Amino acid sequence: MLRAVQAGLLSLAFTGASQAQESRQSDVAVTLPAVRVEARQESATGPVPGYVAERSLTGTKTNTPITEVPQSISVIGRDELDDRGALSVVEALRYVPGVVTQTNGADTRGQDDWINLRGFSGIGTSLYQDGLRMNTNANGFANQRSEPYGLERLEILLGPASVLYGKGDAGGIVNRVSKRPAADSPREMEVQIGNRDSRQLGIDIGGAVDEQERVLYRVIGLGMSADTQDKYSTGDEVSNTRLYLAPSLTWKLGQDTSLTLLTEFLRDRNDGFAFRYAPPGASTRKSESLLVGEPKYTGFDHDQASVGYLFEHKLNGAWTVRQNTRLSDVDVTYRRITSRSLEDDGRTLQRRLREFKEDGKQIAIDTQIEGQVKTGSIEHTLLLGLDAEKQNYHSRAYTGETGPLDIYDPVYGQRVTVSPTPDFDDSRQRLRQLGLYVQDQVKLTPNWLITLGGRMDWTTLKFLDYLADTETEQKDNKFTKRFGINYLTGTGWTPYVSYAESFLPTVGRDANNAPFKPTEGKQYEVGIKFTPDNGSSLYTVALYDLRKTNALTVDTANPDFQTQNGAVRSRGLELEAKANLAPGVDLVATYTYDKVKITKGNGVEQGKVPTATPKQMASTWLHYRLQESILRGLGIGFGARYVGSTYRDEANASKTPSYTLFDAALQYETGPWRFALNVQNLANKEYVATCYQAVGDGNQCLYGQERTAVLNARYRF
C-alpha cells in the first residue's frame, strides 16, 4: 500500500501543475457593460481560497508568500477542513507531512498536542493560537485547547522556531488562526449527527454593525454530545460533551488603525481516558484487553476561558505597529484508574487510583514594529519584537483505593475512596519569559532573498513543592538565530537553504545539585517550492538534518538521577503537494521519510529509535466537485493514510505494526444548503496507534480511531 500511495503522490504532484483552471470561451461574441474588477490579495490570517494558501504569518510574523519562507510550512484552510470533515485539531493534521498524530491513541480527553513533529514531541511546546503560545504545561493536564469550528486556518511550521517564538522543542509549532469579524462574514447554522450517538449544533454569524463598516462582529457557538469507541462490559458508555462560545468584535478606529477583541469559552465533560490492559501473551487485539477504570468514577472535566486583542496601527506607508495579547485560565479535574500489578495467579489485577485537580493561568503579549525600507536598490522588511509570557500553574494530586479486577471476568462498580487532601502532589510552577527578537528579510535583487533573525530570551522558572516544603528557582538565558536564502527564479521554482535553532528549558537538577541546561536544537534544511503563475498549486520538497542535544539520560554512576549527555538526530525527506488540478479537482498528497536515532545515551536507548516514531508515512486526499450537468454541486472525496511501524520500548525489542486507513466524503450543495457525509477509517480497521510495556509483562495498548461516520446539514443566510 505504501508504494501505491507514494506512486500516487509523485505522479499527481508533479504532473498536475499545468492542468490548473482554464476559462471556457463562448463561440458567440456578446458585448457587455464594462465591469471594474479589483484583485484582492489573500490575507495571511484570512480565509484560504480553496486548498492552496499563498501567504502565511507563522513563518516570519510578517505577511510573506509561503514560497519566500526558508523553512517547510503547511497551511490547512477552512475549505479543506470542511471537505475532510475534521472534528478535532489532531484529525486536521493527519494529511500533513512530518507530523505523527494519535501518539496517545484515540485520546478521548480532547488533548490537542499528542503529536510528534519531525520525530520530536509536541506535548506542551507546539501549541499556538493567533501567534501566541497557548496556556499549556508539558507535565500537566490543564492545557488550553481549540475547537476547530472556531478556526479559519491551521499553519504548521516544521523545524526549530525559537528565533520568533522563544522556548520550544526542536520539531516545530502548530499555529491556529481564529475566525475573525469581517463585513462579509458568513451567516450559517449547522446540524450534525453520526454514529455512536453523536449530535452537534453549530452557529456562526457576523457582519457589520454600522453602515460605514467601522464596527464588525462575529459570534461562533457549538454544542456537542457523543459516545466514544470505548464501552465497559456492563454496557456503560464512555461519552463526551462540549459547549463552546467565541464572540469577537473589530473596531476600525480610522483608516490606519484597528482593534480586534477575541474571546473564547469552552467546557468539556468526558467520562475519562479509557486505559486498557492486555494479559501476558495476549495479542494486541482490542477484544483481548479490558478497561481498567470504574464507569461511575473516572472522568475528565475541562473548563477554559480566554480574552485577548489584536491591535494594529500604520504609522505611515512604511512602518506598522502591532500588539497581540491574550489572558487565559484553564481548570481541570481528572479522575483516573490504571493498572498497577498482576498477582501470581495470573488473573487478579491490582489497580492504581489518582485524582488530579489542576489550574493554569497565563498572560502572553507580543509587540512588534515592522518597516519596509530601501537601501539603494536593496529592499528590507524589518521586524523588531518584544514578547513576554507569565504563567502560574497549580497541580494537586490525590491517591485513592479501589478493588482489584479479575481480568477474565471483571466486576465493576467497586467502592472508590479518595484522600481528602492532596497527598501525591501539591505544587506550583511559576514561569516568566521575556524575549527580544529582530528579523530582516533582505531582497538583494528581484531573485535573491536573504532572511536573517536573532533572538535573546530570559526565562525564570520557580517551583514550589508544598508537600516537601521546598522552593527552587531556575534561570536560563539563551540566544537563538536563523539564516535562510531563497532564490526566486521567476518561473515558479524557489530553491532555498536555511539554518535554525531552538531551545527548551529543562526542569530539574543532576546528582551534583546543578540545574539542568536547556535542550538545544539545530537544523540544516534545503528544499524547493514550486507554484505556477496562477497560484493554483504549491509543491514542496524538503531535506533536513535536525539534532537535539542536552537531552536527559540516566546517570550510570547515580541511577536515581539523570544527566544531560543525551542527543537525538532526525534526518528526513518531506514531500507535499497541494493543488487545484482542474476546475473542481483538489489534491493533497504527502510523503515523509524520517530516520530518527538516539545518538547518545547511557541506557539501553543508545543507538535506538525513540518509541512512537515511524520511519515512513504517506497520505493522499483527492476531492472532486462537479461543475456542470444536472449533478452540479455534488462533491466526492477519497483519502488514504499510511503510517509505518513503530517501536514500543526503549530497547527496540518489539514493534507496533504499520497501518493504512481510508477516508471518504460525499457532499451536495444547492442554494444556501450544504449536505455532507464524512466517513473516517472507512473499513473500520482495528489498529494499535501506540503500545508500550506495562505491569506484569502485559501491554498497555492505545488503539486508534475506529470508523466515524457523520452527516452534516448547513444552511447559510
N, C-alpha and C positions, 0 to 999 in steps of 0.2 A: 504493500500500500504506500510505503514511504516513497518508493521510486515513482509510483504513479503520480503522487502529489507533487514531487519535485519536478517531474516532467511537465505537468500542467502549469506549474509556476513559471518555468523557464520559457515554455512555448508561448504562453499567454502574455507574460510580462514584457517580452522583448520583440514581439511581433505586432502588438496591438496599437502602437502609438500612432501609426499612420491612418488608423480607422476612426479617428475622432469625428466629432459631429460635423455633418455637412448639410448645408441648407438645400432644400429642394426648390427648383425653379419651375414656374408655370410656363406652359407653351404660349399663353396669351398675355400680351403686354397690357397692363392696366395702369392708368395714370391716377395716382393717389395724392392726397394733400401732403404737404411737407410736414414731417414729424421730427422733432428735435429729440435726439437720443443722447443721454449722458451716461457714460460708463461709470459704475460705482466700484471702486476698488474694495476688495474683500477686507473687512476689518479683522485684525489679529485676535480679537476677542468675540467677534460676532458669529453669525451662522456660517457654516461651511456650505457652499453651493454644491450639492451632490456629495460625492465621496472624497473629492480631491481638494485639500486645503492648499492655498498658495502661500499663506503668511502665518507667522507664529510670534508670540511674545516670550514663550517659555525659554527658547534657546539663547536669547540675548537680552531680554527685558526691553527690547525696542521692537517697533513694527517692522520686522525683517522677513523678506522672502525665505521660505524654507531652504531653497537651493543655496542661499548665502550663509546658512548656519554651518559652521565647520564641525558638526557632530551629527550623529544619526538622531532623527526626531520623527515621530509618528503622530498623526493627528486623526482622531475619530470624531466626526461631526454628527449632528443630530439626525440627518437622513440615514446615515449608516446605523446608528443606534436603533432607530425605529425599524428599519428593514430587518435587522437581525433579531429584534425583539429582546434586547439586553435588559435584564431586570436588576442587575447589580453592576457595580464598577468592575468586579472580578470577571463577570461574564463579558463585559465590553472589551476587556483586554485579551481575550482568547485568540484574536486574529492579529496580534502584534508580534513582530519578531523580537527575540531576545528576552521575552517575558514568559515566565512559568507561572501559571495560576494553579489554584487548588493545592498549594503546598501544605495545607491542613485539611485536605479533603473538601467535601461539600459542607463547609462550616456554616452551621445554622445560626451562629451568633451574629452574622452580618458584618464580620470584620472585613475591611477593605484592603488590608495590607498583607494578607497571606500570599505574597508573591515573591519571586526571585527575579532580579534584573541582571542579565549577563553573569549569572552564577552567584550573585550576592543577595542576601535577604533584604527585602523592602520593609520589614516589620519596624514600625516606629520611626522610620527615617525617610520614606519615599513619598509621603502624603502631603500634597499642597493643594490649596484652592485659591484661585484668583491671585496666584503668585506668592501667597503667604503660607508658611508652614502651618499645617493643621495641628490641633491640640492632641498630641499623641505621646505615648510613652512605650518604649520598646519592651519594658519589663512589666507592663500593666495591662489592664483590660479596658480602662476608661479612655478609649480612643475615639476622637471625632470621626464621623463617617459621612458619606454623601449619599443622597438619593438621586439616582440617575435621571429621573423625570425632571429634576431641577437643574440639569446641566445642559449647556449649549455645545460643549466640546470637551474632549479629553486630549491632553498632549503629553507624550511620553518622551523624555529626553534621556537617552541611554549613555552611560558613562559618567565619570565624575562631574559634579555640578557645583562644587563648593565655591568657585570663583564668583558666582552670583548669589548663591543661596546659603552659604555658610555650612555648618556642620551637616554631614550626611555620609551615608555609606557609598562605596565605590560604584555600585551598579547603575545609579541614576535616580530620576524622580518621575512621579506621575502628577501632573498639574490638572486639576479640574477647573473648568471655566464656567461660572454660573450663568444661567439665563438672566438677562438684564432688560430693563424697560426700554421700549422703543415705540415710536409713533405708530409703526406698522406691526406691533407685537401681535402674534396670533391669539385668537379667542377660541378656546376649544374645551370640550368636555369629552372624557373617555371612560368607558366601562370595560372591564376585563374579567374574564372567568377562565378557569383552567382546571387541569387535573389536580388531585389532592385537595379538592375543595377550596381552591384559591379564588379570591374575589378582590377586585381593586377598582376604585373610583378615583379619577384624577380630574383636575381643572386647572387651566392656565389661561388667564385673562389679563389684558393690559392695553395700553394705548396712551393717548394724550388727555390731560385733564383740561387744558385750555386750548383755544383755537390757535394760538401762536406756537403751540407745542413746546412751551418752555418748561412745563412740568409733565413728566411721564411716570406711569406707574405700571406695576406688574404684580400679580398675586398668583402663586402656584400652591396648590394643595393636593394632598393624596391620602387615601386611606386604604390599607391592605390587610387581608387576613388569609392565611393559608396553612395547611398542614405540610410538614416536611416529609422526606422519604423514609424517616425512621418511625417505627412503631413498636411498642412493647408487646410481649406475648399476651398480656392482659387485654390488648386492644386499645390501650391508651395511646393517643397520638402525641407527637412532638410538634407543636404548632408555633406559628409566628403571627404577630400583628404589628402594624406600623401606622403611625399618624405623622404627617409631615405638612408643614406650612412655611412658605417663604415669600413674604411681602417685600417689595423693593420699590424705591422711588428715586427719580432722577430730576434734579433741578439744573436747568441751563441758565446760569447766572449772568449770561451775556454771550457774545459770540465766541469768546475765548476761554470761558470758564464753565466747568460742570462739576456737579457733586452727586454721586450715586450712593444711596443708603441701601445696604443689603442686610436682611435679617433671615434667620433660619431657626425653626423649632422642629425637633424630631423626637419621637417617643417610640421605642421598640420594646415589645414584650415577647419573650421566647421561652419555651419550655426546657431550655438548656441544651448544651452541646452533648450529642449522643455518643458517649465513649463506649466502644465495643471491645470485647475480649474474645480472642480465638484460642481454644485449648491447645496445649502442646501437640504437635503432629497434625493439627487440622490444616486444611488448605486455606487460602485467602478468600474463599467464597463467603459472601455475606451470610448465607444460610447456616454456616458452621460457626458463627460467632453470636454473641448475645450482648444486649445492652446492660451496662452495669449500674445505671442510675436508679433513681426512685421516681416514678411518674408523678407523684403528688408533691415532690420536694424540689427536684432540680429545676433551675430556671436562670434566665439571663435578662435582667431589666436594665434598659439603657435609656437615659434622658440627656438631651443636649440642647443648648441654645447658643446662638451667636448673633452678634450685631457688629457691623463694620461699615466702612465707607471707602469709596474710590474718588479721589479729588484730582482734577487736572486743570491747570491754568497755563495758557500760552502767553509767555511774556512778550514775544514778538514773533516774527516769521521764522526765527531760527531756534529759539530756546523755549522749552516747556518744563514746567514743574509738576510732579505727580506725588501723591501720598496715598498709600493704601494701608488701612488699619482694620484689625478685627479683634474683638473681645469675645471669648468663648468659655463655656462651662459645660463639663461632661460629668455625669454621675452614673455609676454602675453598681448594681448588686448582683452577684454571681454565686449561685448555689450549685455545687457540682459533687459528684461521686465518681471515683475512679478505682481501678483495680489496685490492690496492694500486694497480696501474696497468695499463692496457691498451696493449700495444705497437702500433706504427704499422701492423702487418699486420692489425689488427682482429680477431685471434683468440687471441693469446698473452696470458694474464692473469697478471701477476706477483702473488704473494701475500705477505701480511704475517703473521708468526707472533709471538704473545705468550703467555707463561705467567705466571699470577698466583698468588701464594701470600699469602693474607690471613687475618688473625685479629682478631676483636674481642671484647673483654671489657668487661662493663658491670655496674654495680650501680645499681639505682634504688630509691628509697624515698619513700613518701608517707605523712605522718602528719596525721591530721585529728581535729578535735573538732567535733561537731555538737550543737546545742542547740535545743530547742523552747521559745520564750519568748513571753510575752504582756506587752504594754504597754497597759494598758487593754483596749479591745476589739480591738486590732491584734495579729495573730499573726505571729511571726517564726520562720523556720527559718534559724538562723545556722550558718555553716560557716567555720572557720578552719583553714588548712592550711599545712604546710611540706613541700616536697618537694625532693629532691636527686638528681642523676644524675652518675655518674662513668664515663667510657668511655675505653678505651685501644685504639686501632686501629692495627695494623701492616700495611703493604702493601709487598710485594716483587713486582717485575715483571721478567721476563727476556725478552730478544729472542732470535730464532732464525731459521733459514733453512729453506726447503723449495723445491722446484722449481715452475716455472710450470705452468699448465693451459691446454690447448687448449680454448677454451670450446665448440667444436663437436664435439670428440672427446676428452673428458677422460680422462686416465690417472691413476688414484690409486695409492697405495702408494709414493709417493716418499719419499726419505730426509728425515728431520727432524733438525735439530741445534739444541740449546738452550744458551744461555750457562750455564756452571756457577755463576755468581754473579749477583745482581740488578744489571743494568746499565741498565735503563729507569726503574726507580723503586725506591727503598728509603727509605721514610718512615714516620713515626709521628705519629699525631694523638691528642692528649690533650684531652678535653673535661670540663669541670666546670660544672655548673649548679646554682644554688640559687634556689628560688622561694618566696615568701611570699604567700599569697592569702587573701582574705576574700570572703564572699558572704552576702547577706541576701535571703531570699525572704519578702517582706512581704505578708501578706494583710490589706489595709486593711479590706475588707468581704468577705462571702461571694462577691462578684462580682469585685472588683478585686485583682489580684496584681501586685506590682512585684518584679522581680529585679534586684539591684544587685551588681556584682562588681568587684574590683580586684586587681591582682597586680603585684608587683615581682620582677623576675628579675635575677640576676647570673650572667653566663656568662664563662668563660675558656677560650680555645682556644689550645693550644700545638701548633705544627707543627715537626717535626724532619725535615730532609732530610739523610739520611746520605750521599747521593752528592755533594751540593753542600756538605756540612758547614756547614749553616746552621740557625738556630733562630729562629723568630718566635713572638710571643705577641700575642694579640688579646683584649681585654676589652670586653664590651658589657653595659650595664645598661639595662633598659627597663621602663617601667610600662605595663600594658595594662588595659583596662576593658571592661565590658559593662553594658548597661542594657536592660531589657525590661519591657513592660507586657502583661499578659493580662487580657482581660475574660471572665469565666466567666458566660455568660448564664443558666445553669441549664436550658437546653433542649438542651444538647449542643453548641452552637456556641461556639467560643472564638476570637475575633479577637485578634491580637497584633501588636506592633511592637517592633523591637529594634535596637540598635546594638552592634557587637562589633569587637574589634581583634585583630591578630596581629602577631608579629614573628619574623624568622628571621635569625640571624647569617649574614653573607656573608664567606667566607674570601677574603683577597687584599688587594692594595694597588693604588692608582692610579699614574699617571705621576709624581706628586709624592711617592710612597712613603707616602702617607697610607692607613691601614687603611680598608677599606670599612665603611660603616654597615650595620646590619641592614635587610633589606627590611621594609616595613610594610604591613599590610593593614587596610582599614577597610570595614565593611559596614553598610548600612542594609537591613533586611528587614521586610516587612509580610506578614501572612498570616492564614489562618483554618484552624482544625482543627475537625472535627465527629465526634462519636461518639454513637450513640444510648444510651439508658439502660442497655440490656443489655450494652453494651461489645462487641457483635459486629462492629463495623466502625470503621475510622478513616480519615477523608478529610482530606487536607492540600492546601492551596493556598498557595504561597509566591512572592512577588515580591522580588527583591533587586537591589541595586546594590553591587558589590564592586570595590574599587580597590586595586591594589598599586603602591607607589612604591619608589624607591631600587633599581629593577631595573637590572641591568648592561646596558650597551650599548657599542658600540665608541667609543673616543676618537678623533675625526677628526683631532685635532692630533697624536696619538701612536698610530698604528694598531696598534702592538704591545701596547697597554694598553686597559683598559676603564675606563669612568666610570659614575657612578650616577645619571644623569638619566633613566633609562628608567621608563616607567609602563604598566600594563596595566589595562584596565577590563573587567569582566564584569557584564553585565546580563541578567537572565533571569526565566523563569517555570517553576515546577515544580508538577506535579500528581501526587498519589499517592493511590490507593485500595487499602486492604486490608480485605476484607470477607468475613464469613460470610453469604452472601446468603440461604441456606436451609439446613436440615439437610443436611450433607454437601457443600455447594457453597461453595468458597472462591475468592476472586478477588484477584489482584494486578494493578494497572493503573497505568501511569506515563506521563507526558509531560514532556519537557524542551525548553525554548527558551532557548538560552544564546548571547548575542551578545557575543563576546569580541573585543577590539581592543587593539592596541598603540598607546596614545595618545601616547607619547613615545619617541623612539629616534633614534639618529644614523645608522643604516644604512638598508638597503632595507626593513627591517621596520616603519618608521614608517607608522602608519595601516593596517597589515595585520593579518590574523588569524593567531594562532600555529598552528603545524602540529599535526596530530592533534587538532583541536578542532571537532567537528561542531556546527552551529547547532541542529539538531533531533534528538531521539531519542524513541522511544516503545516501550513494551512492554506486553504483557498476558499473564497466565497464569491459566487457569481450570482448577480441579480439582473433579471430582465423584466422590463416594464413595457408592455405593448403600447405602441404609439398610434396605431391606426386600426382599422377594422372594427367590427361590432364589439370586440373584446377590449377596446381601448380602455385603459385604466387598470387592467389586470397585471399584476406583478408576481413573478415567481423567483424564489431564491433557493440556492442549494450551497451548502458548505461542508468541508471536510477538515478535520483536525487530527494531526498525528503528534503524539508525544512519546519520545523514546524511553527505554527502560532506565531505571534509577537504582542506586544502591540504597539499602535500608539500614546500614550500620557503618560505623567508622572504619571497620576493618575490611569493608567491601566484600564480605563473605557471602552475601545473598542479595538478590535483586528483586525489585518490583517490576513486573512485565510492562512492556510498551502497550499502547492502545491507540486505536483510531476510532473517531466518533464522527457522526454525520448530523448536520442540522438542515432544516428546511423551512421555507416560508411561502405563504400564499396570501396575496393582498388584492383588494379591489377598491378603487376609488371612483366615486361618481358624485359630482357636485360637491356639497360640503361634507359628504360622508366618506369615511375610510374604514374598511373592514380588513382585519388581518388575522391569520392563523400562523403562529410560530411554534415549531417543534424543535427542541434541542435533544441531542442524543437520540436520534430518530429510531435506531434499532433497539433502544433500551438496553444497551450493553452494560453489564456489571463489570466494573473495573476498580482497581485499587489506585487511588491517587498518590497516597503516601503510606508507608508501613515501616514500623521500627520495632526493635526488640523490646518486650515488656516483661512483666514479672513472670516467674515460673517457667522461663524459656518459651512463653507464649508470644504472640504477636499482637501489637496494638496497631490495627489496620484502620485507615481512614479512607472511606470509599468516595468515589467521585459522584458527580451529579447524575441521577437517573433521568429517564425520559421526562421532559417537561413540555406540556402542550398548553398553549394559551391562546384564547380567542379574544380579540380586541375590537371594539367599535368606537370610533372617534367622530365627533361632529364639530365642525368649525362654523363660527357665526360672526 
